[in-house]
Amino acid sequence: MDRRHLIARVEKAWRDLEQSYAGLSDSQMLTSGVTGDWSVRDILAHVTTWEQEALKHLPTILNGGRPPRYSVTHGGINGFNRWMTEQKRGFTLMELRRDLDEIHRRLVSFIESVPEGQFRTETPFRRRLRLDTYGHYPKHAAAIRSWRNQQLNGNRKS
């Protein structure tokens, strides 16, 4: 894989995520229960958090370093996710949408600046990028789609 193909993969998964919540009202975006107690808004804040983490830690990885372990800093990834969800709980939908777009643009721009050799094989950089982006978005897009289908089917039965 080269940079161009990797960016295309990231962007396709991103568009699929965007399509999963396209057309939802603000009220629907804030309805809990999409994934556990999370709303679509919480899921998008979560996705943005992991893109921020990628932007924070990918340069360290490129320089041969290792990011801190979440098990040490937050009691594990689930603890980190809970903590960050609470940190972003006060964001309005407008703020969240702005951050979602801005952080994603910054991430793609960063990927464009990375040496081509990081994309040709399964490097630590590419692994982290996959985990935080195109390997991560589909899980949440599927959860949103499933929730939407349940909402639609539930409304038909009423």
C-alpha positions in Angstrom: 0.0 0.0 0.0 1.2 3.5 -0.7 0.2 6.8 0.9 -2.4 7.5 -1.8 -4.1 4.2 -1.3 -4.0 4.5 2.5 -5.5 8.0 2.4 -8.2 6.7 0.1 -8.9 3.9 2.6 -9.2 6.4 5.5 -11.4 8.7 3.5 -13.7 5.9 2.3 -14.2 4.7 5.9 -14.7 8.3 7.0 -17.4 8.9 4.3 -19.1 5.6 5.4 -19.1 6.9 9.0 -20.6 10.2 7.9 -23.3 8.4 5.9 -24.3 6.4 9.0 -25.5 9.5 10.8 -26.4 11.7 7.8 -29.9 13.2 8.1 -30.3 12.6 11.8 -32.0 15.4 13.7 -30.2 17.1 16.7 -32.6 15.2 19.0 -31.7 11.9 17.4 -28.0 12.7 17.6 -28.4 13.2 21.4 -30.5 10.1 22.1 -28.6 7.6 24.2 -28.5 3.9 23.7 -26.7 3.7 20.4 -23.8 1.9 21.9 -24.4 1.3 25.6 -25.3 4.7 27.0 -23.6 6.6 24.2 -25.5 8.7 21.7 -24.4 9.3 18.1 -22.9 12.6 19.5 -20.9 10.6 22.1 -19.7 8.2 19.4 -18.5 11.1 17.2 -16.8 12.7 20.2 -15.1 9.3 20.8 -14.0 9.0 17.1 -12.6 12.6 17.3 -10.7 11.7 20.5 -9.0 8.8 18.8 -8.0 11.0 15.8 -6.6 13.5 18.3 -4.7 10.6 19.9 -3.3 9.6 16.5 -2.2 13.2 15.9 -0.6 13.3 19.3 1.2 9.9 19.2 2.0 9.2 15.5 4.9 11.8 15.5 6.3 10.0 18.5 6.1 6.6 16.7 7.7 8.1 13.6 10.6 9.2 15.7 11.1 5.7 17.1 9.3 6.4 20.4 6.5 4.6 22.1 3.3 6.4 23.3 2.3 5.9 26.9 0.2 2.9 27.7 -3.4 3.6 28.5 -3.3 0.9 31.1 -0.8 3.0 33.0 -2.3 6.4 32.4 -6.1 5.7 32.6 -6.6 2.2 33.8 -7.0 0.8 30.3 -8.6 1.9 27.1 -12.1 1.6 28.5 -11.1 3.9 31.3 -9.6 6.4 28.8 -12.8 6.2 26.7 -14.9 6.9 29.8 -12.7 9.8 30.9 -12.7 11.4 27.4 -16.4 11.0 27.0 -16.9 12.9 30.2 -14.4 15.6 29.1 -16.4 16.2 25.9 -19.9 15.9 27.4 -20.3 19.7 27.5 -19.5 20.2 23.8 -22.5 21.4 21.8 -23.3 19.6 18.6 -22.0 22.6 16.6 -18.7 22.5 18.5 -18.5 18.7 18.0 -19.2 18.9 14.3 -16.6 21.7 13.9 -14.0 19.6 15.8 -14.9 16.5 13.9 -14.2 18.2 10.6 -11.1 20.1 11.7 -9.4 17.3 13.4 -10.0 14.9 10.5 -8.6 17.5 8.1 -5.5 17.9 10.3 -5.1 14.1 10.4 -5.3 13.7 6.6 -2.9 16.6 6.2 -0.5 15.0 8.6 -0.7 11.7 6.8 0.2 13.5 3.5 3.4 14.8 5.2 4.7 11.3 6.4 7.5 9.6 4.5 6.2 7.1 1.9 8.2 4.3 3.5 5.8 4.3 6.5 3.0 3.0 4.2 4.6 0.2 2.3 4.7 -2.4 5.1 3.0 -2.9 8.4 5.0 -0.4 10.4 4.1 0.7 14.0 3.0 3.9 12.4 0.6 2.2 10.0 -0.7 -0.1 12.7 -1.6 2.8 15.0 -3.1 4.8 12.1 -5.3 1.8 11.2 -6.4 1.3 14.8 -7.3 4.9 15.2 -9.0 5.5 11.8 -10.1 3.1 9.0 -10.1 0.1 11.4 -12.0 2.1 14.0 -14.7 4.0 12.0 -16.5 1.0 10.6 -17.3 -0.4 14.0 -19.1 2.8 15.0 -20.7 3.3 11.6 -22.2 -0.2 12.0 -23.5 0.5 15.5 -25.2 3.8 14.3 -26.8 2.0 11.3 -28.0 -0.8 13.5 -29.5 1.7 16.0 -31.1 3.6 13.1 -32.7 0.4 11.8 -34.0 -0.4 15.3 -35.5 3.1 15.6 -37.1 2.8 12.2 -38.5 -0.6 12.8 -39.7 0.4 16.3 -41.5 3.4 14.8 -43.2 1.2 12.2 -44.6 -1.1 14.9 -46.1 1.8 16.9 
